[in-house]
Amino acid sequence: MDRMAGKVALITGAARGQGRSHAVRLAQEGADIIAVDICDDIKDVPYPLGTEEELAVTGEMVRELGRGVVTAKVDVRDADALAETVNTAVDTLGRLDVVVANAGIVTPGLFEEQSIAEWDVTLQVNILGVRNTCIASLPHLKAGGGKSVILVSSVVGLEGASRLSSYIASKHAVIGLTKALAIELGRYEIRVNAIAPGAVANAGIPLGGIGAVTGKEATPTVTALPNQMVEPIDTSNAVLYLAGDESRYVTGTALQIDAGMATI
């Protein structure tokens, strides 16, 4: 249980769901954690986001594993505040080795019915927020080789779907950014990969089931495997692989954790 011993990982959107799962899984393997979240609702996002209380629970779960943790309320859209938060946390924990740009939102709806405001907030969080996370982290990642950046895309970042056009556009952009950064940052021994989850059983994000995610009917043929929903731990195990030394020559890839959804 020491695959991440001596390493520090930054996870955005860490108050609950996949973000919390990533923080706990990496801590189980020995990592200290920087866990950040907006801890507030956002106008034009049609569901409640994580809270300060939930982020505190994430921090306590990491502490119970005997690992160091810094938690902070910060909006990934605020580049200056995010950079200050990361700098302060690295001063506390001593280094930064792994970045998991997990924070994201979805504003579902038919393309012609979605407002500019819905598009704007989706792109601001899902792609500029990822950009800001990487920019805030780079000075610390360049301090020594063998670092890993993991950007969270989606199975619909690899294919099309209905009623999720703004989300899909943002998640395709994450895949493109992954490939660009893998080339640019390779000379610093920084690997950059994406994960592409399918439908994740993730409380608080009302995707409306498999049909809403894929535009396909929710039938046993939607995925290649019988289980259509994956659990946060499944995506976290993928994050652990990409964060650790087992994937030392893996970069510029998008790892699907989707029960075969993208193959149907």
Buried (B, 14 or more C-beta within 10 A) or exposed (E): EEBBEEBBBBBBBBBBBBBBBBBBBBBBBBBBBBBBBBBEEBEBBEBEBBBBEBBBBBBEBBEEBEBBBBBBBBBBBBBEBBBBBBBEBBEEBEBBBBBBBBBBBBBBBEEEEBEEEBBEBBBBBBBBBBBBBBEBBBEBBBEEEEBBBBBBBBBBBBBEBBBBBBBBBBBBBBBEBBBEBBEEBEEBBBBBBBBBBBBBEBEEBEBEEBBBBBBBEBEEEBBEEEEBBBBBBBBBBBBBBBBBEEBEEBBBBBBBBBBBBBEE
